[in-house]
Amino acid sequence: MRIRKIVVTGGPSAGKTTGMTWIQNAISKLGYTVLFVPETATELISGGVAPWTCGTNLDYQKGQMRLQLEKERIFERAARSMNAEKILIVCDRGAMDNRAYMDEREFAAVLADIGMTEQELVESYGAIFHMVTAAKGAEQFYTFENNAARYETTEQARALDDRLIAAWSGHPYHRVIENDLDFEEKLKRLIAEIRAFLGEPDPPEIRRRYLIEYPDTARLESLPGCRRADMVQTWLYSRRGEELRLRERREKESSFYYKTYKRPAPDGAQIEVEEPLSREEYADLLLEADPARRPLCKTRYGLTFEGRYFEVEIYPFWKDRALLEAELRAADEEVRFPPELSVLREVTGDEAYQTAALAAQA
């Protein structure tokens, strides 16, 4: 049995409701049993339990977080009892969405109440798909009609959309789906991104890699939503043209483990499938490490700029430069870079800057 759990989130009037129908139709055709965890905030607010009806916003947020997590646990237990080979659990918003409605003190109190760290919340989901609010670039379609719990103006919706993106920005598989296409194309891209995550046929992912000047790391860490993680990548034996590797990701006091499989796809894209591991599974797979390839240590900063996700990678053997990766939807798409970074040149496809070559410098 293979169970994957994802979050579909976004700003107000982003198209999530229609998106869920598209997910059901498209992903079930791939042989998946698709389960949907309903949006907790809408359930509570529609029933009369809201930040403005509870004693304090903190009282409400504690209750919403506990209900959210308990619903997910129920769906996960139910999934494990089903007679199905492939199950996709789709959360209509996830636990970190609540972060956008709290200040630092309130969020710390909620984490203490549930006994979890921020990183444990973030990485309890396999992937995050953020649909940008219609209030950004499709204002004529911004509406209150399909959600009785919605109350935000277009200005508030845009600000909330930014906070939601920032709340999830530390997730290693975070995709932002904008309104630069018509609505049907937006939904098609959502399905394509989910298929890519699941590793189903022809899931292209286009990345561009750039050499940049060594950044001001303190400035990066001060940016809203920027997340730092220290990582170790270890390569396993694999077939020619393919790549199989392990990754340990350390952020603050927590460590998480992954196995990644990559193979090339047409037009410069690549198929990438990533799955989480337990500490024990990670330790067992380390015994299959390729002794001809050294483990690679690096520090990664994940940040979002103008709806695009970027990763800055800093290596211990470089003091004057670093690498930047950007995710593209089309090979000819123009990329605008965060102003905090100074790009020297593109090095996509340059073997000297591939991870295997970098590992040789470690």
C-alpha positions, 0 to 999 in steps of 0.5 A: 500500500502506498499512501500519500498526503498533500495539501491544496491551499491558497488565498480566498477565491482561488478555485480550490472547490473546483480544483477538488473536483478536478483532482477527484476525476483526474487522479482516480483515473490513475488508479488512486483512491482519493480521500478529501479532508474538509476545510476545518475553518469553514466547518467551524465558522459556519457552525458559529465557532470563530475567532470573533465568537471565542474568548480570544483568537488563541482559544479559537486557534488551539481548537481549530489546530486540534480538530485539523490534526485529529481529522487527518489522523482519522483519515490516515487510519481509515486509509490504512484499513482500505483494500487499495494499493494507492491512496491519496489524502487531499487536505483542503488546507493543512495545519500550517495555514493556521499560522497565517492568522496568528502572531508569533506569541499565539503560534508558539502557544499553539505549538506548545498546546499540541506538543509539536514543532513547526518543522514537524507540522510543515513536513507531515505533508508530502507536498503543498499546492498553493492556488493564488487568490483571484484577488491577484490578477483575476479580480473580476472573479473574486467572489463570496458566493461559494463560501459563506465563511469568507469575509476578506476584501480584495486587499485583505485577500492579497495580504492573506495569500502572501502570508499563506505562501510564507507559512508553507515556504519551508516545505521541500515540495511547495508549488505556487499556481498563479493566475497568469493563465485562464482558470481552466489552464490554472486547474490543468497546471494543478493536476500536472503538478500533483501528477508530477509529485506522485511520479505518474507518467510524463510529469515534467519538472523544469528547473534552471540553475544559476551561479550567484555571488555569495549571498548575505545569509543574515539578510536572507534569513530576515526575509518573510517566509525564508527557511534555512535547512542543513542537509546531507545527500548520500547517493545509492547504487543506481542504473545509468541515467538514473539517480537514487539518493538519500537526504537528511534535512535538519532544521532547528531541533528536528531531522527529517529523512527522504529517498529521491528517485530521478530520471530524465524526461523530454525537453529538459524536464525530469521526473522526480519522485520523493518519499519520506523515510523513518530514521530506521529506514534511512539508517538501513538504506545508508548501507547501500551507499555508493562508495565512489560518491562522497556525501554532499553537505550544504545549507539551503535557503528556500524563499518565494518571490513574485509567486515563484519558489527559489532555493539558494544552496551554499556549500562549505567549500565555496566562500565567494559563490553559491547556487540558485535554483528556480522552478519553471512552468515552460522552458522559455519562461522569463525568470525574475530574481529576488533583489537580494541575490546577484546572479552571475550566469546560468549554469543549467546543464553545466556538468561542473555544477551538477550535484555529482560534480560538487560532491567530488569537491566535498 
